């Protein structure tokens, strides 16, 4: 595992706790969610969100303009075996 993937593992719990978990107030027990992620970057927020609410998500659409970020995001999404079929990354 390279340093980049070690850093990802370090940031996911922070994002989950500080940015994603507070959304529980709004999301609650809702199902069949469609998520729009504008500026998906390398997929860290997506991973934190899917770790928390993935079972409730029907579709996750991430928009990212940079090829390098899309490559890393795609690799990260492929690693989310339970949810990768729900994640769509759009170059925009």
Gaussian input, Z-matrix of N, CA and C with variables (Angstrom, degrees):
# hf/3-21g

backbone

0 1
 N
 C     1     B1
 C     2     B2     1     A1
 N     3     B3     2     A2     1     D1
 C     4     B4     3     A3     2     D2
 C     5     B5     4     A4     3     D3
 N     6     B6     5     A5     4     D4
 C     7     B7     6     A6     5     D5
 C     8     B8     7     A7     6     D6
 N     9     B9     8     A8     7     D7
 C    10    B10     9     A9     8     D8
 C    11    B11    10    A10     9     D9
 N    12    B12    11    A11    10    D10
 C    13    B13    12    A12    11    D11
 C    14    B14    13    A13    12    D12
 N    15    B15    14    A14    13    D13
 C    16    B16    15    A15    14    D14
 C    17    B17    16    A16    15    D15
 N    18    B18    17    A17    16    D16
 C    19    B19    18    A18    17    D17
 C    20    B20    19    A19    18    D18
 N    21    B21    20    A20    19    D19
 C    22    B22    21    A21    20    D20
 C    23    B23    22    A22    21    D21
 N    24    B24    23    A23    22    D22
 C    25    B25    24    A24    23    D23
 C    26    B26    25    A25    24    D24
 N    27    B27    26    A26    25    D25
 C    28    B28    27    A27    26    D26
 C    29    B29    28    A28    27    D27
 N    30    B30    29    A29    28    D28
 C    31    B31    30    A30    29    D29
 C    32    B32    31    A31    30    D30
 N    33    B33    32    A32    31    D31
 C    34    B34    33    A33    32    D32
 C    35    B35    34    A34    33    D33
 N    36    B36    35    A35    34    D34
 C    37    B37    36    A36    35    D35
 C    38    B38    37    A37    36    D36
 N    39    B39    38    A38    37    D37
 C    40    B40    39    A39    38    D38
 C    41    B41    40    A40    39    D39
 N    42    B42    41    A41    40    D40
 C    43    B43    42    A42    41    D41
 C    44    B44    43    A43    42    D42
 N    45    B45    44    A44    43    D43
 C    46    B46    45    A45    44    D44
 C    47    B47    46    A46    45    D45
 N    48    B48    47    A47    46    D46
 C    49    B49    48    A48    47    D47
 C    50    B50    49    A49    48    D48
 N    51    B51    50    A50    49    D49
 C    52    B52    51    A51    50    D50
 C    53    B53    52    A52    51    D51
 N    54    B54    53    A53    52    D52
 C    55    B55    54    A54    53    D53
 C    56    B56    55    A55    54    D54
 N    57    B57    56    A56    55    D55
 C    58    B58    57    A57    56    D56
 C    59    B59    58    A58    57    D57
 N    60    B60    59    A59    58    D58
 C    61    B61    60    A60    59    D59
 C    62    B62    61    A61    60    D60
 N    63    B63    62    A62    61    D61
 C    64    B64    63    A63    62    D62
 C    65    B65    64    A64    63    D63
 N    66    B66    65    A65    64    D64
 C    67    B67    66    A66    65    D65
 C    68    B68    67    A67    66    D66
 N    69    B69    68    A68    67    D67
 C    70    B70    69    A69    68    D68
 C    71    B71    70    A70    69    D69
 N    72    B72    71    A71    70    D70
 C    73    B73    72    A72    71    D71
 C    74    B74    73    A73    72    D72
 N    75    B75    74    A74    73    D73
 C    76    B76    75    A75    74    D74
 C    77    B77    76    A76    75    D75
 N    78    B78    77    A77    76    D76
 C    79    B79    78    A78    77    D77
 C    80    B80    79    A79    78    D78
 N    81    B81    80    A80    79    D79
 C    82    B82    81    A81    80    D80
 C    83    B83    82    A82    81    D81
 N    84    B84    83    A83    82    D82
 C    85    B85    84    A84    83    D83
 C    86    B86    85    A85    84    D84
 N    87    B87    86    A86    85    D85
 C    88    B88    87    A87    86    D86
 C    89    B89    88    A88    87    D87
 N    90    B90    89    A89    88    D88
 C    91    B91    90    A90    89    D89
 C    92    B92    91    A91    90    D90
 N    93    B93    92    A92    91    D91
 C    94    B94    93    A93    92    D92
 C    95    B95    94    A94    93    D93
 N    96    B96    95    A95    94    D94
 C    97    B97    96    A96    95    D95
 C    98    B98    97    A97    96    D96
 N    99    B99    98    A98    97    D97
 C   100   B100    99    A99    98    D98
 C   101   B101   100   A100    99    D99
 N   102   B102   101   A101   100   D100
 C   103   B103   102   A102   101   D101
 C   104   B104   103   A103   102   D102
 N   105   B105   104   A104   103   D103
 C   106   B106   105   A105   104   D104
 C   107   B107   106   A106   105   D105
 N   108   B108   107   A107   106   D106
 C   109   B109   108   A108   107   D107
 C   110   B110   109   A109   108   D108
 N   111   B111   110   A110   109   D109
 C   112   B112   111   A111   110   D110
 C   113   B113   112   A112   111   D111
 N   114   B114   113   A113   112   D112
 C   115   B115   114   A114   113   D113
 C   116   B116   115   A115   114   D114
 N   117   B117   116   A116   115   D115
 C   118   B118   117   A117   116   D116
 C   119   B119   118   A118   117   D117
 N   120   B120   119   A119   118   D118
 C   121   B121   120   A120   119   D119
 C   122   B122   121   A121   120   D120
 N   123   B123   122   A122   121   D121
 C   124   B124   123   A123   122   D122
 C   125   B125   124   A124   123   D123
 N   126   B126   125   A125   124   D124
 C   127   B127   126   A126   125   D125
 C   128   B128   127   A127   126   D126
 N   129   B129   128   A128   127   D127
 C   130   B130   129   A129   128   D128
 C   131   B131   130   A130   129   D129
 N   132   B132   131   A131   130   D130
 C   133   B133   132   A132   131   D131
 C   134   B134   133   A133   132   D132
 N   135   B135   134   A134   133   D133
 C   136   B136   135   A135   134   D134
 C   137   B137   136   A136   135   D135
 N   138   B138   137   A137   136   D136
 C   139   B139   138   A138   137   D137
 C   140   B140   139   A139   138   D138
 N   141   B141   140   A140   139   D139
 C   142   B142   141   A141   140   D140
 C   143   B143   142   A142   141   D141
 N   144   B144   143   A143   142   D142
 C   145   B145   144   A144   143   D143
 C   146   B146   145   A145   144   D144
 N   147   B147   146   A146   145   D145
 C   148   B148   147   A147   146   D146
 C   149   B149   148   A148   147   D147
 N   150   B150   149   A149   148   D148
 C   151   B151   150   A150   149   D149
 C   152   B152   151   A151   150   D150
 N   153   B153   152   A152   151   D151
 C   154   B154   153   A153   152   D152
 C   155   B155   154   A154   153   D153
 N   156   B156   155   A155   154   D154
 C   157   B157   156   A156   155   D155
 C   158   B158   157   A157   156   D156
 N   159   B159   158   A158   157   D157
 C   160   B160   159   A159   158   D158
 C   161   B161   160   A160   159   D159
 N   162   B162   161   A161   160   D160
 C   163   B163   162   A162   161   D161
 C   164   B164   163   A163   162   D162
 N   165   B165   164   A164   163   D163
 C   166   B166   165   A165   164   D164
 C   167   B167   166   A166   165   D165
 N   168   B168   167   A167   166   D166
 C   169   B169   168   A168   167   D167
 C   170   B170   169   A169   168   D168
 N   171   B171   170   A170   169   D169
 C   172   B172   171   A171   170   D170
 C   173   B173   172   A172   171   D171
 N   174   B174   173   A173   172   D172
 C   175   B175   174   A174   173   D173
 C   176   B176   175   A175   174   D174
 N   177   B177   176   A176   175   D175
 C   178   B178   177   A177   176   D176
 C   179   B179   178   A178   177   D177
 N   180   B180   179   A179   178   D178
 C   181   B181   180   A180   179   D179
 C   182   B182   181   A181   180   D180
 N   183   B183   182   A182   181   D181
 C   184   B184   183   A183   182   D182
 C   185   B185   184   A184   183   D183
 N   186   B186   185   A185   184   D184
 C   187   B187   186   A186   185   D185
 C   188   B188   187   A187   186   D186
 N   189   B189   188   A188   187   D187
 C   190   B190   189   A189   188   D188
 C   191   B191   190   A190   189   D189
 N   192   B192   191   A191   190   D190
 C   193   B193   192   A192   191   D191
 C   194   B194   193   A193   192   D192
 N   195   B195   194   A194   193   D193
 C   196   B196   195   A195   194   D194
 C   197   B197   196   A196   195   D195
 N   198   B198   197   A197   196   D196
 C   199   B199   198   A198   197   D197
 C   200   B200   199   A199   198   D198
 N   201   B201   200   A200   199   D199
 C   202   B202   201   A201   200   D200
 C   203   B203   202   A202   201   D201
 N   204   B204   203   A203   202   D202
 C   205   B205   204   A204   203   D203
 C   206   B206   205   A205   204   D204
 N   207   B207   206   A206   205   D205
 C   208   B208   207   A207   206   D206
 C   209   B209   208   A208   207   D207
 N   210   B210   209   A209   208   D208
 C   211   B211   210   A210   209   D209
 C   212   B212   211   A211   210   D210
 N   213   B213   212   A212   211   D211
 C   214   B214   213   A213   212   D212
 C   215   B215   214   A214   213   D213
 N   216   B216   215   A215   214   D214
 C   217   B217   216   A216   215   D215
 C   218   B218   217   A217   216   D216
 N   219   B219   218   A218   217   D217
 C   220   B220   219   A219   218   D218
 C   221   B221   220   A220   219   D219
 N   222   B222   221   A221   220   D220
 C   223   B223   222   A222   221   D221
 C   224   B224   223   A223   222   D222
 N   225   B225   224   A224   223   D223
 C   226   B226   225   A225   224   D224
 C   227   B227   226   A226   225   D225
 N   228   B228   227   A227   226   D226
 C   229   B229   228   A228   227   D227
 C   230   B230   229   A229   228   D228
 N   231   B231   230   A230   229   D229
 C   232   B232   231   A231   230   D230
 C   233   B233   232   A232   231   D231
 N   234   B234   233   A233   232   D232
 C   235   B235   234   A234   233   D233
 C   236   B236   235   A235   234   D234
 N   237   B237   236   A236   235   D235
 C   238   B238   237   A237   236   D236
 C   239   B239   238   A238   237   D237
 N   240   B240   239   A239   238   D238
 C   241   B241   240   A240   239   D239
 C   242   B242   241   A241   240   D240
 N   243   B243   242   A242   241   D241
 C   244   B244   243   A243   242   D242
 C   245   B245   244   A244   243   D243
 N   246   B246   245   A245   244   D244
 C   247   B247   246   A246   245   D245
 C   248   B248   247   A247   246   D246
 N   249   B249   248   A248   247   D247
 C   250   B250   249   A249   248   D248
 C   251   B251   250   A250   249   D249
 N   252   B252   251   A251   250   D250
 C   253   B253   252   A252   251   D251
 C   254   B254   253   A253   252   D252
 N   255   B255   254   A254   253   D253
 C   256   B256   255   A255   254   D254
 C   257   B257   256   A256   255   D255
 N   258   B258   257   A257   256   D256
 C   259   B259   258   A258   257   D257
 C   260   B260   259   A259   258   D258
 N   261   B261   260   A260   259   D259
 C   262   B262   261   A261   260   D260
 C   263   B263   262   A262   261   D261
 N   264   B264   263   A263   262   D262
 C   265   B265   264   A264   263   D263
 C   266   B266   265   A265   264   D264
 N   267   B267   266   A266   265   D265
 C   268   B268   267   A267   266   D266
 C   269   B269   268   A268   267   D267
 N   270   B270   269   A269   268   D268
 C   271   B271   270   A270   269   D269
 C   272   B272   271   A271   270   D270
 N   273   B273   272   A272   271   D271
 C   274   B274   273   A273   272   D272
 C   275   B275   274   A274   273   D273

   B1=1.4566
   B2=1.5308
   B3=1.3325
   B4=1.4620
   B5=1.5280
   B6=1.3214
   B7=1.4625
   B8=1.5275
   B9=1.3402
   B10=1.4690
   B11=1.5309
   B12=1.3216
   B13=1.4583
   B14=1.5258
   B15=1.3136
   B16=1.4647
   B17=1.5214
   B18=1.3329
   B19=1.4633
   B20=1.5253
   B21=1.3383
   B22=1.4602
   B23=1.5243
   B24=1.3112
   B25=1.4587
   B26=1.5167
   B27=1.3097
   B28=1.4575
   B29=1.5297
   B30=1.3300
   B31=1.4614
   B32=1.5291
   B33=1.3171
   B34=1.4600
   B35=1.5315
   B36=1.3376
   B37=1.4718
   B38=1.5311
   B39=1.3298
   B40=1.4678
   B41=1.5262
   B42=1.3315
   B43=1.4642
   B44=1.5184
   B45=1.3146
   B46=1.4644
   B47=1.5223
   B48=1.3015
   B49=1.4621
   B50=1.5218
   B51=1.3262
   B52=1.4593
   B53=1.5262
   B54=1.3251
   B55=1.4575
   B56=1.5241
   B57=1.3171
   B58=1.4582
   B59=1.5238
   B60=1.3112
   B61=1.4628
   B62=1.5348
   B63=1.3368
   B64=1.4689
   B65=1.5326
   B66=1.3408
   B67=1.4662
   B68=1.5202
   B69=1.3228
   B70=1.4611
   B71=1.5204
   B72=1.3195
   B73=1.4631
   B74=1.5275
   B75=1.3397
   B76=1.4560
   B77=1.5289
   B78=1.3207
   B79=1.4558
   B80=1.5257
   B81=1.3213
   B82=1.4609
   B83=1.5127
   B84=1.3299
   B85=1.4641
   B86=1.5192
   B87=1.3336
   B88=1.4671
   B89=1.5191
   B90=1.3147
   B91=1.4564
   B92=1.5221
   B93=1.3278
   B94=1.4671
   B95=1.5209
   B96=1.3296
   B97=1.4562
   B98=1.5290
   B99=1.3270
   B100=1.4595
   B101=1.5194
   B102=1.3141
   B103=1.4614
   B104=1.5265
   B105=1.3319
   B106=1.4590
   B107=1.5251
   B108=1.3175
   B109=1.4705
   B110=1.5341
   B111=1.3186
   B112=1.4655
   B113=1.5254
   B114=1.3139
   B115=1.4573
   B116=1.5136
   B117=1.3163
   B118=1.4644
   B119=1.5172
   B120=1.3306
   B121=1.4604
   B122=1.5230
   B123=1.3112
   B124=1.4721
   B125=1.5312
   B126=1.3264
   B127=1.4546
   B128=1.5140
   B129=1.3224
   B130=1.4684
   B131=1.5261
   B132=1.3345
   B133=1.4636
   B134=1.5264
   B135=1.3279
   B136=1.4599
   B137=1.5220
   B138=1.3146
   B139=1.4656
   B140=1.5251
   B141=1.3252
   B142=1.4676
   B143=1.5293
   B144=1.3294
   B145=1.4617
   B146=1.5239
   B147=1.3249
   B148=1.4577
   B149=1.5272
   B150=1.3325
   B151=1.4655
   B152=1.5256
   B153=1.3302
   B154=1.4619
   B155=1.5229
   B156=1.3421
   B157=1.4689
   B158=1.5272
   B159=1.3094
   B160=1.4614
   B161=1.5124
   B162=1.3210
   B163=1.4675
   B164=1.5232
   B165=1.3237
   B166=1.4647
   B167=1.5331
   B168=1.3218
   B169=1.4633
   B170=1.5246
   B171=1.3268
   B172=1.4559
   B173=1.5321
   B174=1.3436
   B175=1.4599
   B176=1.5235
   B177=1.3247
   B178=1.4615
   B179=1.5262
   B180=1.3285
   B181=1.4599
   B182=1.5255
   B183=1.3225
   B184=1.4662
   B185=1.5245
   B186=1.3222
   B187=1.4563
   B188=1.5218
   B189=1.3192
   B190=1.4636
   B191=1.5321
   B192=1.3377
   B193=1.4668
   B194=1.5313
   B195=1.3129
   B196=1.4645
   B197=1.5218
   B198=1.3272
   B199=1.4642
   B200=1.5270
   B201=1.3233
   B202=1.4663
   B203=1.5200
   B204=1.3234
   B205=1.4631
   B206=1.5295
   B207=1.3387
   B208=1.4600
   B209=1.5203
   B210=1.3123
   B211=1.4689
   B212=1.5310
   B213=1.3223
   B214=1.4666
   B215=1.5271
   B216=1.3338
   B217=1.4704
   B218=1.5265
   B219=1.3284
   B220=1.4637
   B221=1.5219
   B222=1.3266
   B223=1.4600
   B224=1.5269
   B225=1.3231
   B226=1.4600
   B227=1.5273
   B228=1.3342
   B229=1.4688
   B230=1.5204
   B231=1.3351
   B232=1.4622
   B233=1.5275
   B234=1.3249
   B235=1.4591
   B236=1.5186
   B237=1.3309
   B238=1.4645
   B239=1.5298
   B240=1.2988
   B241=1.4683
   B242=1.5294
   B243=1.3136
   B244=1.4628
   B245=1.5245
   B246=1.3358
   B247=1.4591
   B248=1.5224
   B249=1.3344
   B250=1.4582
   B251=1.5180
   B252=1.3253
   B253=1.4571
   B254=1.5340
   B255=1.3117
   B256=1.4593
   B257=1.5321
   B258=1.3261
   B259=1.4742
   B260=1.5214
   B261=1.3279
   B262=1.4543
   B263=1.5236
   B264=1.3100
   B265=1.4568
   B266=1.5204
   B267=1.3287
   B268=1.4561
   B269=1.5211
   B270=1.3229
   B271=1.4632
   B272=1.5267
   B273=1.2942
   B274=1.4708
   B275=1.5075
   A1=107.88
   A2=115.55
   A3=118.49
   A4=111.07
   A5=116.21
   A6=121.15
   A7=111.65
   A8=116.79
   A9=119.31
   A10=110.64
   A11=117.29
   A12=120.34
   A13=111.59
   A14=117.68
   A15=121.16
   A16=109.97
   A17=117.11
   A18=121.25
   A19=111.20
   A20=116.95
   A21=120.33
   A22=109.50
   A23=117.11
   A24=121.03
   A25=112.72
   A26=116.78
   A27=122.38
   A28=111.24
   A29=117.32
   A30=121.21
   A31=114.39
   A32=118.26
   A33=120.89
   A34=112.47
   A35=120.55
   A36=118.87
   A37=113.20
   A38=117.50
   A39=120.12
   A40=110.79
   A41=116.85
   A42=120.36
   A43=110.90
   A44=116.46
   A45=120.51
   A46=111.12
   A47=116.40
   A48=121.35
   A49=112.64
   A50=117.31
   A51=120.70
   A52=115.14
   A53=118.64
   A54=120.23
   A55=113.84
   A56=117.60
   A57=119.70
   A58=111.76
   A59=118.33
   A60=120.73
   A61=112.81
   A62=120.88
   A63=119.35
   A64=113.94
   A65=118.41
   A66=121.33
   A67=112.07
   A68=117.19
   A69=121.35
   A70=111.27
   A71=117.13
   A72=121.83
   A73=110.70
   A74=117.08
   A75=121.93
   A76=112.42
   A77=116.91
   A78=120.90
   A79=111.50
   A80=116.12
   A81=120.54
   A82=112.43
   A83=116.31
   A84=122.06
   A85=113.02
   A86=117.20
   A87=119.95
   A88=109.94
   A89=115.88
   A90=122.29
   A91=110.34
   A92=115.60
   A93=122.83
   A94=112.10
   A95=116.33
   A96=121.32
   A97=111.21
   A98=115.67
   A99=122.43
   A100=106.20
   A101=116.47
   A102=122.36
   A103=108.69
   A104=116.26
   A105=123.12
   A106=107.02
   A107=116.35
   A108=123.43
   A109=107.60
   A110=116.25
   A111=120.88
   A112=108.12
   A113=115.20
   A114=120.67
   A115=109.31
   A116=116.15
   A117=122.34
   A118=114.60
   A119=117.27
   A120=122.89
   A121=109.59
   A122=119.29
   A123=121.77
   A124=112.46
   A125=117.45
   A126=120.86
   A127=116.96
   A128=117.92
   A129=119.26
   A130=111.75
   A131=115.98
   A132=119.42
   A133=109.47
   A134=116.88
   A135=121.30
   A136=110.35
   A137=116.17
   A138=119.62
   A139=110.70
   A140=117.20
   A141=120.33
   A142=110.54
   A143=116.42
   A144=120.54
   A145=111.17
   A146=116.82
   A147=120.31
   A148=111.58
   A149=117.66
   A150=120.12
   A151=111.36
   A152=116.15
   A153=121.13
   A154=112.65
   A155=116.88
   A156=121.19
   A157=113.99
   A158=118.04
   A159=121.56
   A160=115.45
   A161=118.27
   A162=120.80
   A163=111.82
   A164=116.43
   A165=120.77
   A166=112.27
   A167=117.49
   A168=122.16
   A169=110.21
   A170=114.86
   A171=121.37
   A172=110.08
   A173=116.58
   A174=122.09
   A175=109.58
   A176=115.86
   A177=122.04
   A178=106.69
   A179=117.45
   A180=122.72
   A181=108.83
   A182=115.28
   A183=120.91
   A184=108.57
   A185=116.37
   A186=122.68
   A187=108.66
   A188=116.20
   A189=122.03
   A190=108.54
   A191=118.38
   A192=120.42
   A193=115.25
   A194=119.27
   A195=120.93
   A196=112.43
   A197=115.71
   A198=121.68
   A199=112.90
   A200=117.55
   A201=121.07
   A202=112.10
   A203=116.46
   A204=120.47
   A205=111.10
   A206=116.12
   A207=120.00
   A208=110.49
   A209=117.11
   A210=121.05
   A211=110.62
   A212=116.65
   A213=121.32
   A214=110.25
   A215=116.82
   A216=121.69
   A217=109.62
   A218=117.36
   A219=121.30
   A220=111.66
   A221=116.60
   A222=120.63
   A223=110.62
   A224=115.85
   A225=120.58
   A226=110.55
   A227=116.91
   A228=121.13
   A229=110.82
   A230=117.34
   A231=120.47
   A232=111.04
   A233=116.64
   A234=121.39
   A235=113.61
   A236=117.27
   A237=121.68
   A238=108.21
   A239=116.19
   A240=123.11
   A241=112.20
   A242=118.16
   A243=120.82
   A244=112.58
   A245=117.28
   A246=119.83
   A247=114.66
   A248=118.78
   A249=119.62
   A250=113.82
   A251=119.28
   A252=120.36
   A253=112.13
   A254=117.39
   A255=122.03
   A256=112.26
   A257=116.99
   A258=122.26
   A259=110.50
   A260=115.42
   A261=122.84
   A262=108.37
   A263=116.85
   A264=121.51
   A265=107.90
   A266=115.76
   A267=121.95
   A268=109.51
   A269=116.57
   A270=120.69
   A271=107.18
   A272=116.07
   A273=120.96
   A274=110.01
   D1=127.02
   D2=-179.73
   D3=-81.98
   D4=172.40
   D5=-177.24
   D6=-59.85
   D7=-36.46
   D8=-178.94
   D9=-58.30
   D10=-46.79
   D11=-178.66
   D12=-69.22
   D13=-30.65
   D14=174.16
   D15=-64.74
   D16=-42.57
   D17=177.76
   D18=-62.63
   D19=-40.32
   D20=178.71
   D21=-58.98
   D22=-47.46
   D23=179.13
   D24=-59.82
   D25=-29.95
   D26=179.46
   D27=-73.23
   D28=-37.86
   D29=-173.91
   D30=-84.16
   D31=-26.84
   D32=-175.99
   D33=-58.63
   D34=-48.38
   D35=178.68
   D36=-60.35
   D37=-36.67
   D38=178.18
   D39=-64.32
   D40=-46.24
   D41=178.62
   D42=-62.33
   D43=-41.99
   D44=-179.77
   D45=-60.04
   D46=-46.40
   D47=-177.14
   D48=-71.98
   D49=-46.43
   D50=-170.74
   D51=-90.67
   D52=-27.41
   D53=-175.12
   D54=-116.94
   D55=-37.51
   D56=-173.93
   D57=-90.19
   D58=-49.66
   D59=-176.48
   D60=-56.53
   D61=-38.06
   D62=177.22
   D63=-59.81
   D64=-19.54
   D65=177.46
   D66=-70.15
   D67=-12.20
   D68=178.89
   D69=-55.84
   D70=-31.77
   D71=178.15
   D72=-59.35
   D73=-37.68
   D74=-177.29
   D75=-90.36
   D76=-34.03
   D77=-174.40
   D78=-86.77
   D79=-44.66
   D80=178.94
   D81=52.07
   D82=-126.54
   D83=-177.65
   D84=-100.73
   D85=17.88
   D86=179.59
   D87=-65.24
   D88=144.65
   D89=179.93
   D90=-122.62
   D91=173.58
   D92=179.60
   D93=56.96
   D94=40.14
   D95=-178.77
   D96=-72.73
   D97=142.71
   D98=169.03
   D99=-111.88
   D100=121.02
   D101=-176.12
   D102=-106.78
   D103=133.82
   D104=175.08
   D105=-114.56
   D106=116.91
   D107=-178.68
   D108=-113.91
   D109=101.48
   D110=-179.44
   D111=-92.67
   D112=119.23
   D113=-174.63
   D114=86.26
   D115=54.60
   D116=-174.58
   D117=-63.71
   D118=-17.08
   D119=179.72
   D120=52.91
   D121=-126.16
   D122=-176.93
   D123=-102.88
   D124=8.88
   D125=173.48
   D126=92.14
   D127=10.57
   D128=-179.70
   D129=-63.46
   D130=-45.66
   D131=-178.46
   D132=-66.27
   D133=-39.26
   D134=177.07
   D135=-57.41
   D136=-46.86
   D137=-178.66
   D138=-63.03
   D139=-43.11
   D140=178.51
   D141=-63.17
   D142=-42.53
   D143=-179.69
   D144=-65.27
   D145=-46.35
   D146=-178.36
   D147=-67.44
   D148=-32.38
   D149=175.46
   D150=-63.08
   D151=-31.51
   D152=-176.96
   D153=-91.32
   D154=-47.08
   D155=-172.35
   D156=-119.18
   D157=11.29
   D158=-173.02
   D159=-53.03
   D160=-37.19
   D161=-179.18
   D162=-67.56
   D163=-21.77
   D164=-178.41
   D165=-92.96
   D166=-7.53
   D167=-175.00
   D168=-91.58
   D169=131.92
   D170=174.38
   D171=-93.81
   D172=-44.29
   D173=179.51
   D174=-141.78
   D175=139.59
   D176=175.91
   D177=-125.49
   D178=115.22
   D179=-179.56
   D180=-111.27
   D181=118.24
   D182=178.13
   D183=-111.71
   D184=136.98
   D185=179.02
   D186=-115.75
   D187=124.86
   D188=-176.98
   D189=-146.58
   D190=131.14
   D191=-177.70
   D192=-87.08
   D193=-22.11
   D194=-170.97
   D195=-93.01
   D196=125.41
   D197=-177.79
   D198=-56.64
   D199=-42.95
   D200=-179.90
   D201=-61.29
   D202=-42.12
   D203=178.11
   D204=-67.10
   D205=-39.50
   D206=179.28
   D207=-62.28
   D208=-40.70
   D209=179.14
   D210=-60.27
   D211=-48.55
   D212=-179.88
   D213=-65.26
   D214=-42.81
   D215=178.68
   D216=-59.77
   D217=-45.36
   D218=-179.55
   D219=-60.87
   D220=-42.58
   D221=178.00
   D222=-63.34
   D223=-40.53
   D224=178.84
   D225=-65.67
   D226=-43.42
   D227=179.90
   D228=-63.87
   D229=-37.84
   D230=178.10
   D231=-61.81
   D232=-28.96
   D233=179.31
   D234=-77.21
   D235=-15.72
   D236=177.97
   D237=-88.35
   D238=71.56
   D239=-170.53
   D240=-54.32
   D241=-39.74
   D242=-177.03
   D243=-70.31
   D244=-24.33
   D245=-171.77
   D246=-125.99
   D247=-1.09
   D248=-171.99
   D249=-61.93
   D250=-26.21
   D251=179.00
   D252=-72.85
   D253=-14.44
   D254=179.46
   D255=-88.99
   D256=-16.15
   D257=-171.90
   D258=-94.84
   D259=124.01
   D260=177.71
   D261=-120.98
   D262=122.36
   D263=-179.07
   D264=-106.51
   D265=124.83
   D266=-177.06
   D267=-113.49
   D268=132.08
   D269=176.04
   D270=-81.75
   D271=107.37
   D272=-179.31
   D273=-159.55

